[in-house]
Amino acid sequence: MALKEMFRQETSFFDVELSSKTDVLAFLAQKFKQAEIVDDYDQFLKALQDREAQDSTGMGDGIAIPHALNPTVKQATLGFLRLKTPIDWQSLDNQPVDLIFLIATNGIDGNEHLTALSSLSSYLVKPEYQEKFRLAKNFKELQSILVESQPTKTGVDKVQTSSGYDVVGITACPTGIAHTYLAQEKILETAKQLNLTAKIETQGRRGIEDRLTADDIKNAKMIILAHDKELEGLDRFNDLEVIDTSTQDVIYHTKEILENYATKPKKVIKARKTGDSSNSGEMDLKKFKDFKGVLLAGVSRMLPFVVGGGIILGLAFLIDFIAAGGSPDPANMGNFGTINKGAGWFAAVGKIAMDMMVPVFAAYVAYALVGSQGLMPGMVGGLLANNSAFAYGNGNVGWVNLWGRLLPSDVATHSNSGFIGGIAAAFVAGLLVFGLTKGFANFKKGFMGVRDIVLIPLLSLLGVGVAMFALNIPLGYFMYGVQWVLQKMAEKNLLVLVGLFLGIMVCVDMGGPINKIAYVVGTLSIVSAENGGFANINPDTGNMTTAPIMSAVMLSGMMPPLAIAFSTLVFRKAWTEKQRDSAKANWVMGLSFVTEGAIPFMIDDYKRVNVSSMIGGGLVGILATALKIGIPAPHGGIFVSPLATSDLFSNNAAAKGFGIAMYILLPLIGMAIAGSIMGAWRSRDIKRGKLTLPQA
């Protein structure tokens, strides 16, 4: 498909008066809906807005390229809008925008449109074409620009076969469309102006193009990796110095980077996976080795469920506390958060969101491994790991406990593999989809739809079901075994030792299976024995003597996100600007007992973040149990502090006053200690060259 064929008269507009980026996106989305290019105006507009929320699509030179890859798009189309009065687009060159090129595609309607879209960047980097777009008066003149001698679209400029290229690099952005190709063109164009030879590989929607060879890399004088996502084949750069940056940095500062390459800070690529990288592709077994990368992909999708659900659950507990006049019934603490009808409404919303954590995580880990075909089996596998009531539950009739009926009752009861089962489900789903896709690779074109819509989903779903039926048993018993040991320790009144272990456990994997075991032990400590827990009520005070276990778990679970937020605030130079910005949300997540907010930082720097957090968590766990700080709510973080008491005092007022004060103070103490260790450790290793911060 030629580039000019993707522009349409009904989506091309000249000298329009609009006052903001918001107005522009709404205007274009409406015109695309009227032209029947998209089916759903709201969905398309949201896709455009979500893309802008990631980072501005203002390319500089008064040009913006908003784009959306969304299923509501019926046919790949380009929109053109020239504004009468330039507007702010938050471009990094701080210049207002008057030329807008909107890219709409669904990502599945063939590769020919991607060729056309990538060639758009060949025009936009050249000042002479920018001027022609600004002078065009109507659609006919716009088309005349696009049928002129089109700029050469290639990742190679001025080949020198004898000595290779002066500049080589890779560009890649999440959608694989606009930034990927524009960054490539910027490097090629600027290198040409500086009389340098260049070859730039792209890793976009069409896979890898203009692939760099071993000789290209070996003979290069400059290596630039401009990317906003993980790159394929980084082992080709092992032990080499590269400028590792973003596509936007290259788009805006290409000349500065090339002219000052020798003095620019560089990253040494540490030894990665070895072997031939020439066959990297859309679906590759090498992705299964990138354990850290695929877990991060799942975590990023999971966090909104955890954050929103955790905070809303906290509101449910607070409402129940207020409804009880500040004195909840100790005998009914197992149902706390659901006793008042209003609290129950919030609890339902929060619990559903929290229950989606493992399924969503598993779905998007599988998606990162094998693409969209992994979503369905990954999500179902996550649901089965997270004790779906359909598979396991109470009862032997109807739609409950359908798997449990096939197992001895004790086995069925302990077949909840939780977060660790979600990880297993994701990789099982990925391997199944990978194997089925390769196995059916030789299907005739006419049967591809049957393969992708029927066979692969059906067989991968059955495979995940069989695998999780088997895996849930050993994984579930492992988690139960750890839980049983801790429970017995609590029953023997080894509270301080239990507090230490639970404080460490809840920080080990930041919301993973070990964290969940500690949390289950905590919740059992506030549930009476009649209801399946092991809480005992002190007849003199009415307080639960084992409630410090829940307090130790909740206060320690607040440590990782709070310590990270504290460290990024006090030890600013030990963190990148992006990390400091991301850590701001950890204040809210930490105070809300949403430990999962620390997972991205844990995966990025496991040793320093985890050890520091475990020190803080262990200390807080010891103090909470030694001071007998009890909390009868199973969630809510700092927001349920009015419920805290201390069994050190027989006087009710003293017990409440001391309990509330310590419940607020202990996480602050732990945060300061853990955050300081984390920040000082990172700062020291940065000075010694053991830790290198990525360049912004």
C-alpha positions as CSV (number, residue, x, y, z in Angstrom):
1,M,0.0,0.0,0.0
2,A,1.5,3.4,-1.1
3,L,1.7,6.1,1.6
4,K,-0.6,8.4,-0.4
5,E,-3.3,5.8,-0.4
6,M,-3.5,5.8,3.3
7,F,-4.5,9.5,3.4
8,R,-8.1,10.2,2.8
9,Q,-9.9,13.4,1.9
10,E,-12.4,13.0,4.7
11,T,-9.6,12.7,7.3
12,S,-7.4,15.6,6.0
13,F,-8.1,19.1,7.4
14,F,-6.4,22.4,6.7
15,D,-6.2,25.6,8.8
16,V,-8.5,24.3,11.6
17,E,-8.7,26.4,14.8
18,L,-8.4,24.2,17.9
19,S,-7.0,25.3,21.3
20,S,-5.5,22.2,22.9
21,K,-4.2,18.6,22.4
22,T,-7.4,17.3,24.0
23,D,-9.5,19.1,21.4
24,V,-7.4,17.9,18.6
25,L,-7.7,14.2,19.6
26,A,-11.4,14.5,20.1
27,F,-11.8,16.3,16.8
28,L,-9.9,13.6,14.8
29,A,-11.5,10.7,16.6
30,Q,-14.9,12.1,15.8
31,K,-13.9,12.6,12.1
32,F,-12.6,9.0,11.9
33,K,-15.8,7.7,13.4
34,Q,-17.9,9.7,10.9
35,A,-15.8,8.4,8.0
36,E,-16.5,4.8,9.3
37,I,-12.8,4.1,9.8
38,V,-13.4,3.2,13.4
39,D,-16.3,1.4,15.0
40,D,-16.2,3.0,18.5
41,Y,-15.4,6.7,19.0
42,D,-14.9,6.4,22.8
43,Q,-12.6,3.4,22.5
44,F,-10.5,4.9,19.8
45,L,-10.2,8.3,21.6
46,K,-9.2,6.5,24.8
47,A,-6.5,4.6,22.9
48,L,-5.1,7.9,21.6
49,Q,-5.2,9.4,25.1
50,D,-3.6,6.4,26.7
51,R,-0.7,6.6,24.2
52,E,-0.2,10.3,25.0
53,A,-0.2,9.5,28.7
54,Q,2.9,7.3,28.2
55,D,4.9,10.1,26.7
56,S,4.2,13.0,24.3
57,T,4.0,12.2,20.6
58,G,5.2,15.7,19.8
59,M,8.2,14.9,17.6
60,G,9.7,18.4,17.5
61,D,9.8,20.9,14.6
62,G,6.1,21.6,15.1
63,I,5.1,18.0,14.3
64,A,3.0,15.5,16.3
65,I,2.3,11.9,15.4
66,P,-0.5,10.6,17.7
67,H,-1.2,7.0,17.0
68,A,-3.4,4.2,18.2
69,L,-3.2,0.4,17.6
70,N,-6.7,-0.7,18.5
71,P,-9.2,-3.4,17.3
72,T,-11.9,-0.7,16.8
73,V,-9.9,0.5,13.7
74,K,-11.4,-1.1,10.6
75,Q,-8.7,-0.1,8.1
76,A,-5.2,1.3,8.5
77,T,-5.5,5.1,7.8
78,L,-3.5,8.3,8.1
79,G,-5.1,11.5,9.2
80,F,-3.7,15.0,8.5
81,L,-4.5,18.2,10.4
82,R,-2.8,21.5,9.9
83,L,-3.7,24.0,12.7
84,K,-4.3,27.6,12.0
85,T,-2.8,28.5,15.3
86,P,0.0,26.3,16.8
87,I,-0.8,24.7,20.2
88,D,1.2,23.2,23.0
89,W,1.8,19.4,22.7
90,Q,4.4,19.0,25.5
91,S,7.1,18.3,22.9
92,L,10.6,18.0,24.3
93,D,11.8,20.8,22.1
94,N,9.1,23.0,23.9
95,Q,7.9,24.2,20.5
96,P,4.2,24.4,19.7
97,V,2.7,22.0,17.1
98,D,0.8,22.9,13.9
99,L,1.2,19.7,11.9
100,I,-0.5,16.6,13.1
101,F,-0.3,13.2,11.4
102,L,-2.6,10.6,13.1
103,I,-1.9,6.9,12.6
104,A,-4.8,4.5,13.1
105,T,-4.2,0.8,12.7
106,N,-5.5,-2.4,14.3
107,G,-2.2,-4.3,14.0
108,I,-3.7,-7.3,12.1
109,D,-4.5,-6.0,8.6
110,G,-1.3,-7.0,6.9
111,N,2.2,-5.6,6.7
112,E,1.9,-3.5,3.6
113,H,0.4,-0.6,5.6
114,L,3.3,-0.8,8.0
115,T,5.7,-0.2,5.2
116,A,3.7,2.9,4.2
117,L,3.6,4.1,7.8
118,S,7.3,3.7,8.3
119,S,8.0,5.7,5.1
120,L,6.1,8.7,6.6
121,S,9.1,9.3,8.8
122,S,11.3,9.7,5.7
123,Y,9.3,12.8,4.9
124,L,9.0,14.3,8.3
125,V,12.7,14.4,9.2
126,K,13.4,16.6,6.1
127,P,12.8,20.4,6.5
128,E,11.9,20.8,2.8
129,Y,9.0,18.4,3.2
130,Q,7.9,19.9,6.4
131,E,7.6,23.2,4.6
132,K,5.6,21.7,1.8
133,F,3.1,20.2,4.3
134,R,2.7,23.7,5.8
135,L,2.0,25.3,2.4
136,A,-0.5,22.7,1.1
137,K,-3.9,24.3,0.8
138,N,-6.1,21.2,0.1
139,F,-6.1,17.5,-0.2
140,K,-5.0,17.5,-3.8
141,E,-1.9,19.5,-2.9
142,L,-1.3,17.1,0.0
143,Q,-1.4,14.1,-2.4
144,S,1.0,15.9,-4.8
145,I,3.6,16.0,-2.1
146,L,3.3,12.3,-1.5
147,V,3.6,11.3,-5.2
148,E,6.8,13.3,-5.6
149,S,10.1,11.5,-5.6
150,Q,9.8,9.8,-2.3
151,P,12.7,9.8,0.1
152,T,14.6,6.6,0.2
153,K,13.4,4.4,3.0
154,T,16.2,2.2,4.2
155,G,18.1,1.6,7.4
156,V,21.4,2.0,5.6
157,D,23.0,5.2,4.5
158,K,26.3,5.7,2.5
159,V,27.5,2.1,2.7
160,Q,31.3,1.6,3.1
161,T,31.9,-2.1,2.7
162,S,35.6,-2.0,3.3
163,S,35.5,-0.5,6.9
164,G,31.8,-1.0,7.9
165,Y,29.8,1.9,9.3
166,D,30.6,4.8,11.6
167,V,27.3,4.5,13.4
168,V,25.2,1.5,14.1
169,G,22.2,1.1,16.4
170,I,18.7,-0.3,17.1
171,T,15.5,1.6,17.5
172,A,12.3,0.2,19.1
173,C,9.1,1.5,20.7
174,P,6.2,-0.3,22.4
175,T,3.8,0.0,19.4
176,G,6.6,-0.5,16.9
177,I,5.3,2.2,14.5
178,A,5.9,5.9,14.9
179,H,8.9,6.3,17.3
180,T,10.7,3.3,16.0
181,Y,11.0,4.5,12.4
182,L,11.3,8.2,13.2
183,A,14.2,7.6,15.5
184,Q,15.9,5.5,12.8
185,E,15.4,8.2,10.2
186,K,16.7,10.9,12.6
187,I,19.9,9.0,13.1
188,L,20.4,8.3,9.4
189,E,19.6,11.9,8.4
190,T,21.8,13.5,11.0
191,A,24.7,11.1,10.2
192,K,24.5,12.0,6.6
193,Q,24.7,15.7,7.5
194,L,27.8,15.0,9.6
195,N,29.3,13.0,6.7
196,L,29.1,9.7,8.7
197,T,28.0,6.3,7.5
198,A,25.2,4.6,9.4
199,K,23.1,1.5,9.6
200,I,20.2,1.3,12.0
201,E,18.2,-1.9,12.8
202,T,14.5,-1.5,13.7
203,Q,12.5,-3.8,15.9
204,G,9.0,-2.8,15.1
205,R,5.6,-4.3,14.2
206,R,7.1,-6.1,11.2
207,G,9.8,-7.8,13.3
208,I,13.5,-7.1,12.9
209,E,14.5,-5.1,9.7
210,D,18.0,-4.0,8.5
211,R,19.5,-6.5,11.0
212,L,23.0,-5.6,12.2
213,T,25.6,-8.3,11.6
214,A,28.5,-9.2,13.8
215,D,30.8,-7.3,11.4
216,D,28.6,-4.3,11.5
217,I,28.9,-4.1,15.2
218,K,32.5,-5.0,15.4
219,N,33.7,-2.3,13.0
220,A,31.3,0.5,14.3
221,K,32.7,3.6,15.9
222,M,29.5,4.5,17.6
223,I,26.7,2.2,18.9
224,I,23.3,3.7,19.9
225,L,20.4,1.7,21.4
226,A,17.3,3.9,21.3
227,H,14.4,1.9,22.7
228,D,11.4,2.0,25.1
229,K,11.0,-1.7,25.4
230,E,13.3,-4.8,25.7
231,L,15.5,-5.4,22.7
232,E,16.1,-8.7,20.9
233,G,19.6,-10.1,20.5
234,L,21.4,-7.9,23.0
235,D,24.1,-10.7,23.3
236,R,25.5,-9.3,20.1
237,F,26.8,-6.3,22.1
238,N,28.3,-8.2,25.1
239,D,31.1,-6.2,26.7
240,L,30.7,-3.3,24.3
241,E,30.1,0.3,25.3
242,V,26.8,1.7,24.0
243,I,24.7,4.8,24.4
244,D,21.5,3.2,25.9
245,T,18.7,5.7,25.6
246,S,15.1,6.3,24.6
247,T,13.7,6.9,21.1
248,Q,12.6,10.4,22.2
249,D,16.1,11.3,23.3
250,V,17.4,10.3,19.9
251,I,14.6,12.1,18.0
252,Y,15.3,15.4,19.8
253,H,19.0,15.2,20.5
254,T,20.5,13.2,17.6
255,K,23.1,15.8,16.5
256,E,24.2,16.3,20.1
257,I,24.6,12.6,20.7
258,L,26.6,12.0,17.5
259,E,28.8,15.0,17.8
260,N,29.6,14.4,21.5
261,Y,29.6,10.6,21.4
262,A,33.1,10.3,22.9
263,T,32.2,12.2,26.0
264,K,28.7,10.9,26.5
265,P,28.1,8.5,29.5
266,K,27.9,4.9,28.1
267,K,26.6,1.6,29.4
268,V,28.6,-1.6,29.1
269,I,26.4,-4.4,28.0
270,K,27.0,-7.2,30.5
271,A,27.1,-10.8,29.2
272,R,23.7,-12.0,28.2
273,K,22.3,-15.1,26.6
274,T,24.7,-16.6,24.1
275,G,24.2,-18.2,20.8
276,D,22.9,-17.2,17.4
277,S,20.7,-14.1,17.5
278,S,19.9,-14.1,13.8
279,N,16.6,-15.9,14.2
280,S,15.0,-13.6,16.8
281,G,11.4,-13.2,15.9
282,E,7.9,-12.4,17.1
283,M,7.6,-15.8,18.8
284,D,10.9,-17.2,20.1
285,L,11.9,-19.6,22.8
286,K,14.6,-17.1,23.9
287,K,11.8,-15.0,25.5
288,F,11.3,-17.8,28.0
289,K,14.8,-17.1,29.3
290,D,14.0,-13.5,30.0
291,F,12.4,-14.3,33.3
292,K,12.8,-10.9,34.7
293,G,11.4,-9.1,31.6
294,V,8.3,-11.2,31.3
295,L,7.5,-11.0,35.0
296,L,7.7,-7.2,34.8
297,A,5.2,-7.3,31.9
298,G,2.7,-9.2,34.1
299,V,3.3,-7.0,37.1
300,S,2.7,-3.8,35.2
301,R,-0.8,-5.1,34.2
302,M,-1.5,-6.5,37.6
303,L,-0.7,-3.5,39.7
304,P,-3.9,-1.4,39.0
305,F,-6.0,-4.3,40.3
306,V,-3.9,-4.5,43.5
307,V,-3.8,-0.8,44.1
308,G,-7.4,-0.1,43.5
309,G,-8.7,-3.2,45.2
310,G,-6.4,-2.8,48.3
311,I,-7.5,0.8,48.9
312,I,-11.2,0.0,48.4
313,L,-10.9,-2.9,50.9
314,G,-9.4,-0.5,53.4
315,L,-12.4,1.7,53.0
316,A,-14.7,-1.3,53.7
317,F,-12.8,-2.0,57.0
318,L,-12.9,1.7,58.0
319,I,-16.7,1.9,57.3
320,D,-17.3,-1.2,59.5
321,F,-15.2,0.4,62.2
322,I,-17.2,3.6,62.1
323,A,-20.5,1.7,62.0
324,A,-19.5,-0.3,65.1
325,G,-18.8,3.0,67.0
326,G,-15.1,2.2,67.3
327,S,-15.7,-1.1,69.1
328,P,-16.1,-4.0,66.6
329,D,-17.3,-7.4,68.0
330,P,-14.1,-9.5,68.6
331,A,-16.0,-12.7,68.0
332,N,-16.9,-11.6,64.5
333,M,-13.6,-10.3,63.3
334,G,-13.4,-13.0,60.6
335,N,-16.2,-11.1,58.8
336,F,-14.9,-7.7,59.5
337,G,-15.3,-5.4,56.5
338,T,-18.5,-7.1,55.4
339,I,-20.7,-6.7,58.6
340,N,-22.2,-3.3,57.6
341,K,-24.1,-3.4,54.3
342,G,-22.3,-0.3,53.1
343,A,-19.0,-1.7,54.0
344,G,-20.0,-4.9,52.2
345,W,-20.6,-3.0,49.0
346,F,-17.0,-1.7,49.0
347,A,-15.6,-5.1,50.1
348,A,-17.2,-6.8,47.1
349,V,-15.6,-4.4,44.7
350,G,-12.2,-4.5,46.4
351,K,-12.2,-8.3,46.8
352,I,-13.1,-8.9,43.2
353,A,-10.2,-6.6,42.0
354,M,-7.8,-8.3,44.4
355,D,-8.9,-11.8,43.2
356,M,-8.1,-10.8,39.6
357,M,-4.5,-10.1,40.6
358,V,-3.1,-13.6,39.8
359,P,-5.2,-14.3,36.7
360,V,-4.3,-10.9,35.1
361,F,-0.6,-11.4,36.1
362,A,-0.6,-14.9,34.5
363,A,-2.4,-13.7,31.4
364,Y,0.1,-10.9,30.6
365,V,3.2,-13.0,31.4
366,A,1.9,-15.5,28.8
367,Y,1.2,-12.6,26.5
368,A,4.7,-11.3,26.9
369,L,6.0,-14.8,26.0
370,V,3.9,-15.7,23.0
371,G,1.6,-12.7,22.2
372,S,-2.2,-12.5,22.2
373,Q,-2.8,-16.2,21.9
374,G,-1.3,-16.6,25.4
375,L,-3.9,-14.3,27.1
376,M,-6.8,-16.7,27.4
377,P,-4.9,-19.9,28.6
378,G,-2.8,-17.7,30.9
379,M,-5.7,-16.1,32.5
380,V,-7.7,-19.3,33.0
381,G,-4.5,-21.0,34.4
382,G,-4.2,-18.1,36.9
383,L,-7.8,-18.4,38.0
384,L,-7.3,-22.2,38.5
385,A,-4.2,-21.5,40.6
386,N,-6.0,-18.9,42.7
387,N,-8.6,-21.3,44.0
388,S,-11.4,-20.6,41.6
389,A,-14.7,-21.6,43.3
390,F,-15.7,-23.5,40.2
391,A,-12.7,-25.8,40.6
392,Y,-12.4,-25.9,44.4
393,G,-14.9,-24.9,47.0
394,N,-17.5,-26.1,49.5
395,G,-20.1,-28.4,48.3
396,N,-20.5,-31.5,46.0
397,V,-23.4,-30.4,43.8
398,G,-23.9,-27.7,41.2
399,W,-21.2,-25.5,39.8
400,V,-18.9,-25.6,42.9
401,N,-15.9,-27.7,43.7
402,L,-16.0,-29.5,40.3
403,W,-12.3,-30.5,40.6
404,G,-12.4,-31.0,44.3
405,R,-14.9,-33.8,43.9
406,L,-12.2,-35.8,42.0
407,L,-9.7,-35.5,44.9
408,P,-9.7,-36.6,48.6
409,S,-11.1,-33.7,50.6
410,D,-7.8,-32.9,52.3
411,V,-6.0,-32.6,49.0
412,A,-8.7,-30.4,47.5
413,T,-8.6,-28.1,50.5
414,H,-4.9,-27.5,50.0
415,S,-4.9,-27.2,46.2
416,N,-4.4,-23.4,46.2
417,S,-1.1,-22.6,44.6
418,G,-1.7,-18.8,44.4
419,F,0.9,-16.5,43.0
420,I,3.5,-19.2,42.4
421,G,0.9,-21.2,40.6
422,G,0.1,-18.2,38.5
423,I,3.8,-18.1,37.3
424,A,3.6,-21.8,36.5
425,A,0.3,-21.4,34.6
426,A,1.8,-18.5,32.5
427,F,4.8,-20.5,31.4
428,V,2.8,-23.6,30.7
429,A,0.4,-21.5,28.6
430,G,3.3,-20.0,26.8
431,L,4.9,-23.3,26.0
432,L,1.7,-24.8,24.8
433,V,0.9,-21.9,22.5
434,F,4.5,-21.8,21.2
435,G,4.4,-25.6,20.5
436,L,1.0,-25.5,18.9
437,T,1.9,-22.5,16.7
438,K,5.1,-24.2,15.5
439,G,3.3,-27.5,15.0
440,F,0.6,-25.9,12.9
441,A,2.9,-23.7,11.0
442,N,2.4,-25.5,7.7
443,F,-1.4,-25.0,7.6
444,K,-2.7,-23.6,4.3
445,K,-3.6,-20.0,4.3
446,G,-7.3,-20.7,4.0
447,F,-7.2,-22.7,7.3
448,M,-5.2,-20.1,9.3
449,G,-8.4,-18.8,10.8
450,V,-9.4,-22.2,12.1
451,R,-5.9,-22.7,13.5
452,D,-5.8,-19.3,15.3
453,I,-9.5,-19.1,16.4
454,V,-10.3,-22.7,17.2
455,L,-7.4,-25.2,17.4
456,I,-4.8,-23.2,19.4
457,P,-7.2,-21.7,21.9
458,L,-9.0,-25.1,22.4
459,L,-5.9,-27.2,22.8
460,S,-3.9,-24.7,24.9
461,L,-6.9,-24.3,27.3
462,L,-7.2,-28.1,27.7
463,G,-3.4,-28.4,28.2
464,V,-3.4,-25.6,30.9
465,G,-6.3,-27.3,32.6
466,V,-4.5,-30.7,32.8
467,A,-1.3,-29.0,34.0
468,M,-2.9,-27.0,36.7
469,F,-4.9,-29.9,38.0
470,A,-1.6,-31.7,38.6
471,L,0.6,-28.7,39.7
472,N,-1.9,-27.2,42.2
473,I,-1.4,-30.2,44.5
474,P,2.4,-30.1,45.2
475,L,2.5,-26.3,45.0
476,G,-0.5,-25.9,47.3
477,Y,0.9,-28.4,49.8
478,F,4.2,-26.5,49.9
479,M,2.4,-23.3,50.8
480,Y,0.3,-25.1,53.3
481,G,3.3,-26.7,55.0
482,V,5.0,-23.3,55.6
483,Q,1.7,-21.9,56.9
484,W,1.2,-24.9,59.2
485,V,4.7,-24.4,60.8
486,L,4.1,-20.7,61.4
487,Q,0.6,-21.4,62.9
488,K,2.0,-24.0,65.3
489,M,4.7,-21.5,66.4
490,A,2.0,-18.9,67.1
491,E,0.0,-21.4,69.1
492,K,3.1,-22.0,71.3
493,N,3.3,-18.3,72.0
494,L,6.6,-17.8,70.2
495,L,5.3,-14.5,69.0
496,V,8.5,-12.5,68.6
497,L,10.1,-15.3,66.6
498,V,6.9,-15.6,64.5
499,G,7.0,-11.8,64.0
500,L,10.6,-11.9,62.7
501,F,9.8,-14.7,60.2
502,L,6.6,-13.2,59.0
503,G,8.2,-9.8,58.7
504,I,10.9,-11.2,56.5
505,M,8.5,-13.5,54.5
506,V,6.1,-10.7,53.6
507,C,9.1,-8.8,52.0
508,V,10.7,-11.6,50.2
509,D,8.7,-11.6,47.0
510,M,6.5,-8.4,47.5
511,G,3.1,-10.0,47.1
512,G,4.3,-13.4,45.7
513,P,3.6,-16.8,47.2
514,I,5.8,-16.4,50.3
515,N,4.2,-13.1,51.0
516,K,0.7,-14.7,50.6
517,I,1.6,-17.5,53.0
518,A,2.5,-14.9,55.6
519,Y,-0.7,-13.0,54.9
520,V,-2.9,-16.1,55.3
521,V,-1.2,-16.8,58.7
522,G,-2.0,-13.2,59.7
523,T,-5.7,-13.5,58.7
524,L,-6.0,-16.8,60.6
525,S,-4.8,-15.0,63.7
526,I,-7.9,-12.8,63.7
527,V,-10.4,-15.6,63.0
528,S,-11.8,-17.6,65.8
529,A,-11.1,-21.3,66.0
530,E,-14.8,-22.0,65.4
531,N,-14.4,-20.4,62.0
532,G,-11.2,-22.1,61.0
533,G,-8.7,-19.7,62.5
534,F,-6.6,-19.9,65.7
535,A,-7.4,-16.6,67.5
536,N,-7.9,-16.7,71.2
537,I,-9.7,-14.0,73.1
538,N,-8.4,-12.6,76.4
539,P,-11.3,-12.7,78.8
540,D,-10.0,-9.8,80.8
541,T,-9.5,-7.3,77.9
542,G,-11.6,-8.8,75.1
543,N,-8.6,-8.4,72.8
544,M,-7.3,-11.2,70.7
545,T,-4.0,-12.4,72.1
546,T,-2.7,-13.5,68.7
547,A,-3.7,-10.3,66.9
548,P,-0.1,-9.1,66.9
549,I,0.5,-11.6,64.1
550,M,-1.8,-9.7,61.8
551,S,-0.2,-6.5,62.9
552,A,3.3,-7.8,62.2
553,V,2.3,-8.9,58.7
554,M,0.5,-5.7,57.8
555,L,3.1,-3.3,59.2
556,S,6.0,-5.3,57.6
557,G,4.1,-5.5,54.3
558,M,4.1,-1.8,54.2
559,M,7.9,-1.7,54.3
560,P,9.0,-2.4,50.7
561,P,7.0,0.3,48.9
562,L,7.6,2.9,51.7
563,A,11.3,2.1,51.9
564,I,11.6,2.6,48.2
565,A,9.7,5.9,48.3
566,F,11.8,7.1,51.2
567,S,15.1,6.1,49.5
568,T,14.2,7.8,46.2
569,L,13.4,11.0,48.1
570,V,16.5,11.0,50.4
571,F,19.1,9.3,48.0
572,R,18.0,11.0,44.8
573,K,21.3,10.3,42.9
574,A,21.0,6.6,43.6
575,W,17.9,6.4,41.3
576,T,17.0,7.5,37.8
577,E,14.5,10.2,37.2
578,K,12.0,7.7,35.9
579,Q,12.4,5.5,39.1
580,R,12.0,8.6,41.3
581,D,8.8,9.5,39.5
582,S,7.4,5.9,39.6
583,A,8.2,5.7,43.3
584,K,5.8,8.5,44.2
585,A,2.9,6.1,43.9
586,N,4.6,3.9,46.5
587,W,3.7,6.3,49.3
588,V,0.0,5.6,48.8
589,M,0.5,1.9,48.1
590,G,2.8,1.4,51.1
591,L,0.4,3.2,53.5
592,S,-2.4,1.1,52.0
593,F,-0.6,-2.2,52.6
594,V,-0.2,-2.8,48.9
595,T,3.2,-4.5,48.9
596,E,3.1,-5.3,45.2
597,G,4.0,-1.6,44.4
598,A,7.6,-2.6,45.1
599,I,7.7,-5.5,42.6
600,P,9.0,-3.4,39.6
601,F,11.9,-2.2,41.7
602,M,12.5,-5.6,43.2
603,I,12.8,-7.2,39.7
604,D,15.2,-4.4,38.6
605,D,17.5,-4.6,41.6
606,Y,16.6,-7.8,43.5
607,K,19.5,-8.0,45.9
608,R,19.6,-4.4,47.3
609,V,15.8,-3.8,47.4
610,N,14.9,-7.2,48.9
611,V,17.6,-7.4,51.5
612,S,17.0,-3.9,52.7
613,S,13.2,-4.5,52.8
614,M,13.6,-7.7,54.7
615,I,15.7,-6.0,57.3
616,G,13.1,-3.4,57.8
617,G,10.3,-5.9,57.7
618,G,11.9,-8.3,60.2
619,L,12.6,-5.4,62.6
620,V,9.0,-4.2,62.4
621,G,7.7,-7.7,62.8
622,I,9.8,-8.2,66.0
623,L,8.6,-4.8,67.5
624,A,5.0,-5.4,66.6
625,T,4.9,-8.7,68.4
626,A,7.1,-7.7,71.3
627,L,4.9,-4.7,72.0
628,K,1.8,-6.8,71.4
629,I,0.3,-4.4,68.9
630,G,-2.9,-6.0,67.8
631,I,-5.0,-5.1,64.7
632,P,-8.3,-7.0,64.1
633,A,-8.6,-6.0,60.4
634,P,-7.1,-8.2,57.7
635,H,-6.3,-5.3,55.4
636,G,-6.3,-1.5,55.1
637,G,-2.8,-0.5,56.1
638,I,-2.4,2.8,58.0
639,F,-6.1,3.6,57.4
640,V,-7.3,1.0,60.0
641,S,-4.9,2.4,62.7
642,P,-7.9,3.4,64.9
643,L,-8.5,-0.3,65.5
644,A,-5.1,-0.9,67.0
645,T,-4.6,-2.0,70.6
646,S,-1.8,-3.3,72.8
647,D,-2.1,-6.3,75.2
648,L,0.8,-4.8,77.3
649,F,-1.9,-2.7,79.1
650,S,-5.0,-4.0,81.0
651,N,-6.5,-0.5,80.9
652,N,-8.6,-0.2,77.7
653,A,-7.7,3.5,77.1
654,A,-4.0,2.9,77.6
655,A,-4.1,-0.2,75.4
656,K,-5.8,1.8,72.6
657,G,-3.7,4.9,72.9
658,F,-0.4,3.0,72.9
659,G,-1.5,0.6,70.2
660,I,-2.6,3.3,67.8
661,A,0.6,5.4,68.4
662,M,2.9,2.4,67.8
663,Y,0.9,1.2,64.8
664,I,1.6,4.6,63.1
665,L,5.2,4.9,64.4
666,L,6.6,1.4,63.6
667,P,6.3,1.6,59.8
668,L,7.9,5.0,59.9
669,I,10.9,3.6,61.8
670,G,11.2,0.6,59.5
671,M,10.8,2.8,56.4
672,A,13.7,5.1,57.5
673,I,16.0,2.2,58.3
674,A,15.2,0.0,55.3
675,G,15.2,3.0,52.9
676,S,18.5,4.3,54.3
677,I,20.2,0.9,53.9
678,M,18.8,0.6,50.3
679,G,19.9,4.1,49.3
680,A,23.4,4.0,50.9
681,W,24.0,0.5,49.4
682,R,23.0,1.7,45.9
683,S,25.1,4.9,46.3
684,R,28.2,3.0,47.3
685,D,27.9,0.5,44.5
686,I,27.4,3.3,41.9
687,K,30.6,4.9,43.1
688,R,32.4,1.5,42.9
689,G,31.1,0.8,39.4
690,K,29.1,-2.2,40.5
691,L,25.8,-0.5,39.7
692,T,25.2,1.5,36.6
693,L,22.1,3.7,36.2
694,P,20.6,3.7,32.7
695,Q,20.9,7.0,30.9
696,A,17.6,8.9,30.6
